[in-house]
Amino acid sequence: IDSADRSPLLRTAGLAAYYGELRAIYDISLTIGQGDVLSIIGANGAGKSTLIKSITGLMNRGRAAHTRGEINYKNQRIETLPAEQIVDIGIAMVPEGRRLFARMSVEDNLLAGAFLPRCRPMAKAKLDEVFELFPRLAERRQQIVSQMSGGEQQMVAIGRALMSSPDLILFDELSLGLAPTVVEDIYHVVQQVYRQGVTCVVIEQDMKRALSVATQVCVML
């Protein structure tokens, strides 16, 4: 879909990522416009997760995992920034497998998403927004997340990412392991987030689902 009328938010140029000597992605150049939903589709092992790990600074770990090429966000080069600085400038990720603090409550997991100094003053307001988006989490705010269903844990993971007030949020395998009715609810929330002006990148193996929310599509082979 043509998004030439949207202001560029993020660009990559010649981006490659490596695990040691193994190159996982090859010379990727893409542009994500302000307000777009970019769906990234492709088979397992195509490098989809590595791409968003590169954007969020999780591949900046020296020789073991590293990138080459350019990542430009809001006209700022970010490919050498650590992950916490990338969160601080407005990029958040909902990782595959959720990666929650299993022994902590819903509320404490959400507040962990507002740990940076920029985010702390608005933590209470953002918490209220997340609970409005996910009423089920408001009802279970003191519940330990390991005692929750996979769908509820995915809600917590999305809420945690939203706590940092991102302008760009990246979702890695949103529907993995979830029942179809739960996936429907999760994607309804993604659409609400998008309508609030947050640019989204969605990694999804379900092509029909990916196309249903996308303004742009990237196919990785």
C-alpha positions as CSV (number, residue, x, y, z in Angstrom):
1,I,0.0,0.0,0.0
2,D,1.3,3.4,-0.9
3,S,2.2,5.5,2.2
4,A,4.2,8.2,0.5
5,D,2.0,10.8,2.1
6,R,3.1,9.7,5.6
7,S,6.2,11.3,7.2
8,P,9.0,8.7,7.5
9,L,9.4,7.6,11.1
10,L,12.0,4.9,10.7
11,R,14.4,3.9,7.9
12,T,16.9,1.1,7.6
13,A,19.6,1.0,4.9
14,G,21.7,-2.0,4.1
15,L,20.9,-3.5,7.5
16,A,22.5,-6.9,8.2
17,A,22.6,-8.7,11.5
18,Y,25.0,-11.4,12.7
19,Y,25.2,-14.1,15.4
20,G,28.9,-14.5,15.6
21,E,30.0,-15.2,12.0
22,L,26.5,-16.3,11.0
23,R,24.6,-13.6,9.1
24,A,20.9,-13.8,10.0
25,I,19.5,-11.0,7.8
26,Y,20.9,-9.5,4.6
27,D,21.0,-5.9,3.6
28,I,17.5,-4.9,4.5
29,S,16.3,-1.4,3.5
30,L,12.8,-0.3,4.4
31,T,10.8,2.8,5.4
32,I,8.1,2.9,8.0
33,G,5.8,6.0,7.8
34,Q,4.4,7.8,10.7
35,G,1.1,6.2,11.6
36,D,1.6,3.0,9.5
37,V,1.1,-0.6,10.4
38,L,3.9,-2.6,8.8
39,S,3.2,-6.4,8.8
40,I,6.3,-8.5,8.4
41,I,5.5,-12.0,7.1
42,G,7.7,-15.0,6.2
43,A,8.7,-18.5,7.1
44,N,10.4,-19.5,10.4
45,G,14.1,-18.7,10.1
46,A,13.6,-15.9,7.6
47,G,15.0,-13.3,10.1
48,K,11.8,-11.5,11.2
49,S,12.6,-11.5,14.9
50,T,16.2,-10.7,14.2
51,L,15.1,-7.6,12.3
52,I,13.1,-6.1,15.1
53,K,15.7,-7.1,17.7
54,S,18.1,-5.1,15.6
55,I,15.8,-2.1,15.6
56,T,15.3,-2.3,19.4
57,G,19.0,-2.6,20.2
58,L,19.0,-6.2,21.3
59,M,21.6,-7.1,18.7
60,N,24.1,-4.6,20.0
61,R,26.1,-7.0,22.0
62,G,29.6,-7.0,20.5
63,R,31.0,-9.9,18.5
64,A,28.4,-12.4,19.7
65,A,25.5,-10.5,18.2
66,H,25.9,-7.3,16.1
67,T,24.6,-5.4,13.2
68,R,25.9,-3.5,10.2
69,G,24.2,-0.8,8.2
70,E,22.0,2.1,9.2
71,I,18.9,2.5,11.3
72,N,17.5,6.0,11.3
73,Y,14.6,7.0,13.7
74,K,13.2,10.5,13.6
75,N,16.3,11.6,11.7
76,Q,18.6,10.1,14.3
77,R,21.0,7.2,13.8
78,I,20.3,4.6,16.4
79,E,22.0,1.4,15.3
80,T,24.7,1.7,18.0
81,L,22.4,2.7,20.9
82,P,21.8,0.3,23.8
83,A,18.3,-1.0,24.2
84,E,17.4,1.2,27.2
85,Q,18.2,4.3,25.2
86,I,16.1,3.1,22.3
87,V,13.1,2.7,24.7
88,D,13.8,6.2,26.0
89,I,13.5,7.7,22.5
90,G,10.1,6.1,21.9
91,I,10.5,2.6,20.6
92,A,9.0,-0.4,22.5
93,M,8.7,-4.1,21.7
94,V,6.3,-6.9,22.7
95,P,8.7,-9.9,22.5
96,E,7.9,-13.4,21.3
97,G,7.1,-15.5,24.4
98,R,6.1,-12.3,26.3
99,R,9.2,-12.4,28.7
100,L,7.2,-11.3,31.8
101,F,8.4,-11.3,35.4
102,A,6.6,-14.6,36.3
103,R,6.6,-14.1,40.1
104,M,5.5,-10.5,40.0
105,S,1.9,-9.1,39.9
106,V,0.2,-7.7,36.8
107,E,0.6,-4.2,38.2
108,D,4.3,-4.6,39.0
109,N,5.0,-6.0,35.5
110,L,3.2,-3.0,34.0
111,L,5.1,-0.5,36.1
112,A,8.4,-2.2,35.0
113,G,7.6,-0.7,31.6
114,A,7.8,2.8,33.0
115,F,11.2,2.4,34.8
116,L,13.0,5.0,32.8
117,P,13.2,8.5,34.3
118,R,11.3,10.0,31.4
119,C,8.4,7.6,32.0
120,R,8.1,7.7,35.8
121,P,6.1,10.9,36.2
122,M,3.3,9.7,34.0
123,A,3.3,6.1,35.2
124,K,0.0,6.4,37.1
125,A,-1.8,8.0,34.1
126,K,-0.4,5.4,31.7
127,L,-1.4,2.6,34.1
128,D,-5.0,3.9,34.1
129,E,-4.9,4.0,30.3
130,V,-3.7,0.4,30.1
131,F,-6.4,-0.7,32.5
132,E,-9.0,1.1,30.4
133,L,-7.7,-0.8,27.3
134,F,-7.6,-4.1,29.2
135,P,-10.4,-4.1,31.8
136,R,-9.5,-7.8,32.7
137,L,-6.1,-6.6,33.9
138,A,-7.7,-4.0,36.1
139,E,-9.7,-6.7,37.7
140,R,-6.6,-8.8,38.3
141,R,-4.0,-6.2,38.9
142,Q,-2.6,-8.0,42.0
143,Q,-2.6,-11.4,40.4
144,I,0.8,-13.2,39.8
145,V,1.2,-13.4,36.1
146,S,2.4,-17.0,36.1
147,Q,-1.1,-17.9,37.2
148,M,-2.7,-16.3,34.2
149,S,-3.7,-17.7,30.8
150,G,-1.5,-17.1,27.8
151,G,-3.9,-14.5,26.4
152,E,-3.9,-12.6,29.6
153,Q,-0.2,-12.7,29.8
154,Q,-0.1,-11.3,26.2
155,M,-2.3,-8.4,27.4
156,V,0.2,-7.7,30.2
157,A,3.1,-7.8,27.7
158,I,1.3,-5.3,25.4
159,G,0.4,-3.1,28.4
160,R,4.0,-3.1,29.6
161,A,5.2,-1.8,26.2
162,L,2.6,0.9,26.2
163,M,3.7,2.1,29.6
164,S,6.7,3.9,28.0
165,S,4.5,6.0,25.8
166,P,6.1,4.7,22.5
167,D,5.7,6.3,19.1
168,L,6.7,3.0,17.6
169,I,5.8,-0.4,18.9
170,L,7.0,-3.7,17.5
171,F,4.9,-6.9,18.1
172,D,6.7,-10.2,17.7
173,E,4.4,-13.2,16.9
174,L,1.3,-11.8,18.6
175,S,-0.9,-14.8,18.0
176,L,1.6,-17.6,18.7
177,G,0.0,-20.3,20.9
178,L,-3.2,-18.4,21.5
179,A,-6.8,-19.5,20.9
180,P,-8.5,-17.9,17.9
181,T,-11.0,-15.9,20.1
182,V,-8.2,-14.6,22.1
183,V,-6.2,-13.6,19.0
184,E,-9.3,-11.7,17.8
185,D,-9.4,-9.7,21.1
186,I,-5.6,-9.0,20.9
187,Y,-5.8,-7.7,17.4
188,H,-8.8,-5.5,18.3
189,V,-6.5,-3.8,20.9
190,V,-3.7,-3.4,18.2
191,Q,-6.2,-1.6,16.1
192,Q,-7.0,0.7,19.0
193,V,-3.4,1.4,19.6
194,Y,-2.9,2.2,15.9
195,R,-5.9,4.6,16.0
196,Q,-4.3,6.4,18.9
197,G,-1.4,7.4,16.5
198,V,1.2,4.8,17.5
199,T,3.1,3.4,14.6
200,C,3.1,-0.4,14.6
201,V,5.2,-3.3,13.3
202,V,3.6,-6.7,13.5
203,I,5.4,-10.0,12.9
204,E,2.9,-12.7,12.1
205,Q,2.9,-16.1,10.4
206,D,-0.9,-15.9,9.8
207,M,-0.9,-14.1,6.4
208,K,-4.6,-13.3,6.5
209,R,-4.3,-11.8,9.9
210,A,-1.3,-9.8,9.0
211,L,-2.9,-8.3,5.9
212,S,-6.1,-7.5,7.8
213,V,-4.3,-4.8,9.9
214,A,-1.5,-3.7,7.5
215,T,-1.0,-0.4,5.7
216,Q,2.4,-1.8,4.5
217,V,3.6,-5.4,4.1
218,C,7.2,-6.7,4.1
219,V,7.8,-10.3,3.0
220,M,11.0,-12.0,4.2
221,L,12.2,-15.1,2.4
